[in-house]
Amino acid sequence: MINLRRQLEFCYYSRHENCSGNYTFIAKSPIVEPLHYNEPTQIHLAFGDPNDQIYVSYVTNSNEMIPQCSYGLDSSSLHFQVNGTTITYKALDMCEGRANITGPPGLA
């Protein structure tokens, strides 16, 4: 698993053509990093009940900002805004608890 929200450096190793022996370091890349660390990713839209509601969920790298969604009747005029709520998961949550619950409400 690669954390794409942090600096990365790729290293290239090789070994003898018959795949024997130790690996030899060949080269490494410059450090690569994301342009926008807190950019929303994994964006999901779902209809609510009643049908005039829609749920927006996404993942960011920060819990310091208030989640906010801008919307409107045309993509060039997003005149409405609504604030959301935040749920922060810890590493332990990814191995137990919420991450392992299937179906509602976890949907993992």
C-alpha positions as CSV (number, residue, x, y, z in Angstrom):
1,M,0.0,0.0,0.0
2,I,1.3,3.4,-0.9
3,N,0.3,6.6,0.8
4,L,-0.1,9.0,-2.1
5,R,-0.4,12.0,0.3
6,R,3.2,12.0,1.3
7,Q,6.6,12.5,-0.3
8,L,7.8,9.5,-2.3
9,E,11.1,8.4,-3.7
10,F,11.4,5.4,-6.0
11,C,14.5,3.2,-6.1
12,Y,15.5,0.8,-8.8
13,Y,17.4,-2.3,-8.0
14,S,18.6,-5.1,-10.3
15,R,20.3,-8.4,-10.0
16,H,22.0,-10.9,-12.3
17,E,20.0,-11.9,-15.4
18,N,19.4,-15.5,-14.0
19,C,17.8,-13.9,-10.9
20,S,20.6,-15.1,-8.6
21,G,22.7,-13.2,-6.1
22,N,22.0,-10.0,-4.3
23,Y,20.2,-6.9,-5.6
24,T,22.3,-4.0,-6.8
25,F,21.2,-0.4,-6.4
26,I,20.9,1.2,-9.8
27,A,19.1,4.6,-9.5
28,K,16.6,6.6,-7.5
29,S,14.0,9.1,-8.6
30,P,13.7,12.7,-7.5
31,I,11.3,13.2,-4.6
32,V,7.7,13.2,-5.8
33,E,5.0,14.8,-3.8
34,P,1.4,15.7,-4.3
35,L,0.5,19.3,-5.3
36,H,-2.4,19.6,-2.9
37,Y,-2.1,17.5,0.3
38,N,-5.6,18.2,1.4
39,E,-7.3,17.8,-1.9
40,P,-10.6,15.8,-1.6
41,T,-10.3,12.3,-3.2
42,Q,-12.6,9.2,-3.3
43,I,-15.7,11.4,-3.8
44,H,-19.0,9.6,-3.6
45,L,-22.6,10.9,-4.2
46,A,-25.7,9.2,-3.0
47,F,-29.4,10.0,-3.0
48,G,-31.0,10.5,0.4
49,D,-34.5,9.9,1.5
50,P,-36.5,11.8,0.4
51,N,-35.2,12.1,-3.1
52,D,-34.5,15.8,-2.9
53,Q,-31.5,15.1,-0.7
54,I,-28.0,14.1,-1.8
55,Y,-25.1,12.9,0.4
56,V,-21.6,13.9,-0.6
57,S,-18.6,12.1,1.0
58,Y,-14.9,12.4,0.3
59,V,-11.5,11.7,1.9
60,T,-9.0,14.4,2.7
61,N,-5.7,14.5,4.6
62,S,-6.8,17.0,7.2
63,N,-9.5,17.2,9.8
64,E,-8.6,20.9,10.6
65,M,-11.0,22.3,7.9
66,I,-14.8,22.3,8.0
67,P,-16.1,20.1,5.2
68,Q,-18.1,22.3,2.8
69,C,-20.0,21.6,-0.4
70,S,-20.9,24.3,-3.0
71,Y,-23.8,23.6,-5.3
72,G,-26.2,25.2,-7.8
73,L,-28.3,24.7,-10.9
74,D,-25.3,25.3,-13.2
75,S,-21.6,24.4,-12.6
76,S,-20.7,28.1,-13.4
77,S,-23.0,29.5,-10.7
78,L,-22.5,27.5,-7.4
79,H,-24.4,30.0,-5.2
80,F,-25.3,27.6,-2.4
81,Q,-23.1,26.1,0.3
82,V,-23.6,23.7,3.1
83,N,-21.2,22.7,5.9
84,G,-20.8,19.0,6.8
85,T,-19.4,16.9,9.6
86,T,-16.1,15.1,9.9
87,I,-15.2,11.6,11.0
88,T,-11.6,10.9,11.6
89,Y,-10.3,7.3,11.5
90,K,-7.2,6.1,13.2
91,A,-4.9,3.4,12.0
92,L,-6.4,1.0,14.5
93,D,-9.8,1.6,12.9
94,M,-8.6,0.2,9.6
95,C,-7.9,-3.2,11.2
96,E,-10.9,-3.6,13.5
97,G,-14.2,-2.0,14.3
98,R,-15.8,0.2,11.6
99,A,-13.5,-0.9,8.7
100,N,-14.6,-4.6,9.1
101,I,-18.4,-4.0,9.4
102,T,-20.1,-5.0,6.1
103,G,-23.4,-3.6,5.1
104,P,-25.2,-0.6,6.7
105,P,-24.1,1.4,8.5
106,G,-20.4,0.5,7.8
107,L,-20.6,-0.3,4.1
108,A,-17.0,-1.4,4.1
